[in-house]
Amino acid sequence: MQGWRSRMWWDWRRRRRTRRRGSG
């Protein structure tokens, strides 16, 4: 139960960084 959690956490974190940079 740590594989999907780590993957989702990294996924949303990496996406948020790129989205925030492009949006801002």
C-alpha distance matrix in Angstrom:
0.0 3.8 5.7 6.4 6.8 9.1 10.7 11.6 12.8 14.9 16.1 17.4 18.7 20.6 21.9 23.1 25.0 26.8 27.4 28.8 31.1 32.4 32.8 34.4
3.8 0.0 3.8 5.8 5.2 6.0 8.5 10.0 10.4 12.1 13.9 15.5 16.2 18.0 19.8 21.0 22.5 24.4 25.4 26.6 28.6 30.2 30.9 32.2
5.7 3.8 0.0 3.8 5.4 5.4 6.2 8.6 10.0 10.8 12.0 14.4 15.4 16.5 18.1 19.9 21.4 22.8 24.0 25.6 27.4 28.7 29.7 31.3
6.4 5.8 3.8 0.0 3.8 5.6 5.0 5.9 8.3 9.9 10.1 12.0 13.8 15.1 16.0 17.8 19.8 21.1 21.7 23.6 25.6 26.6 27.3 29.2
6.8 5.2 5.4 3.8 0.0 3.8 5.4 5.2 6.0 8.5 9.7 10.7 11.9 14.1 15.3 16.3 18.2 20.1 20.7 22.0 24.3 25.7 26.1 27.6
9.1 6.0 5.4 5.6 3.8 0.0 3.8 5.6 5.1 6.1 8.4 10.2 10.5 12.0 14.1 15.3 16.6 18.5 19.7 20.9 22.7 24.4 25.3 26.6
10.7 8.5 6.2 5.0 5.4 3.8 0.0 3.8 5.5 5.3 5.9 8.6 9.8 10.5 12.0 14.0 15.5 16.7 17.9 19.7 21.3 22.5 23.6 25.3
11.6 10.0 8.6 5.9 5.2 5.6 3.8 0.0 3.8 5.5 4.9 6.1 8.2 9.8 10.4 11.9 14.1 15.5 15.9 17.7 19.9 20.9 21.5 23.3
12.8 10.4 10.0 8.3 6.0 5.1 5.5 3.8 0.0 3.8 5.5 5.6 6.0 8.5 10.0 10.6 12.3 14.5 15.3 16.2 18.4 20.1 20.6 21.8
14.9 12.1 10.8 9.9 8.5 6.1 5.3 5.5 3.8 0.0 3.8 5.7 5.0 5.9 8.4 9.8 10.6 12.4 14.0 15.2 16.7 18.4 19.6 20.8
16.1 13.9 12.0 10.1 9.7 8.4 5.9 4.9 5.5 3.8 0.0 3.8 5.4 5.3 6.1 8.5 10.1 10.9 12.0 14.0 15.7 16.7 17.8 19.6
17.4 15.5 14.4 12.0 10.7 10.2 8.6 6.1 5.6 5.7 3.8 0.0 3.8 5.5 5.0 5.8 8.5 10.0 10.1 11.6 14.0 15.1 15.5 17.2
18.7 16.2 15.4 13.8 11.9 10.5 9.8 8.2 6.0 5.0 5.4 3.8 0.0 3.8 5.5 5.2 6.3 8.9 9.9 10.5 12.5 14.4 15.1 16.1
20.6 18.0 16.5 15.1 14.1 12.0 10.5 9.8 8.5 5.9 5.3 5.5 3.8 0.0 3.8 5.5 5.3 6.5 8.7 10.1 11.0 12.6 14.2 15.4
21.9 19.8 18.1 16.0 15.3 14.1 12.0 10.4 10.0 8.4 6.1 5.0 5.5 3.8 0.0 3.8 5.4 5.3 6.0 8.4 9.9 10.6 11.8 13.8
23.1 21.0 19.9 17.8 16.3 15.3 14.0 11.9 10.6 9.8 8.5 5.8 5.2 5.5 3.8 0.0 3.8 5.5 5.0 5.8 8.4 9.8 10.0 11.4
25.0 22.5 21.4 19.8 18.2 16.6 15.5 14.1 12.3 10.6 10.1 8.5 6.3 5.3 5.4 3.8 0.0 3.8 5.5 5.3 6.2 8.7 9.9 10.4
26.8 24.4 22.8 21.1 20.1 18.5 16.7 15.5 14.5 12.4 10.9 10.0 8.9 6.5 5.3 5.5 3.8 0.0 3.8 5.5 5.2 6.2 8.5 9.9
27.4 25.4 24.0 21.7 20.7 19.7 17.9 15.9 15.3 14.0 12.0 10.1 9.9 8.7 6.0 5.0 5.5 3.8 0.0 3.8 5.4 5.2 5.8 8.2
28.8 26.6 25.6 23.6 22.0 20.9 19.7 17.7 16.2 15.2 14.0 11.6 10.5 10.1 8.4 5.8 5.3 5.5 3.8 0.0 3.8 5.5 5.0 5.7
31.1 28.6 27.4 25.6 24.3 22.7 21.3 19.9 18.4 16.7 15.7 14.0 12.5 11.0 9.9 8.4 6.2 5.2 5.4 3.8 0.0 3.8 5.6 5.2
32.4 30.2 28.7 26.6 25.7 24.4 22.5 20.9 20.1 18.4 16.7 15.1 14.4 12.6 10.6 9.8 8.7 6.2 5.2 5.5 3.8 0.0 3.8 5.6
32.8 30.9 29.7 27.3 26.1 25.3 23.6 21.5 20.6 19.6 17.8 15.5 15.1 14.2 11.8 10.0 9.9 8.5 5.8 5.0 5.6 3.8 0.0 3.8
34.4 32.2 31.3 29.2 27.6 26.6 25.3 23.3 21.8 20.8 19.6 17.2 16.1 15.4 13.8 11.4 10.4 9.9 8.2 5.7 5.2 5.6 3.8 0.0
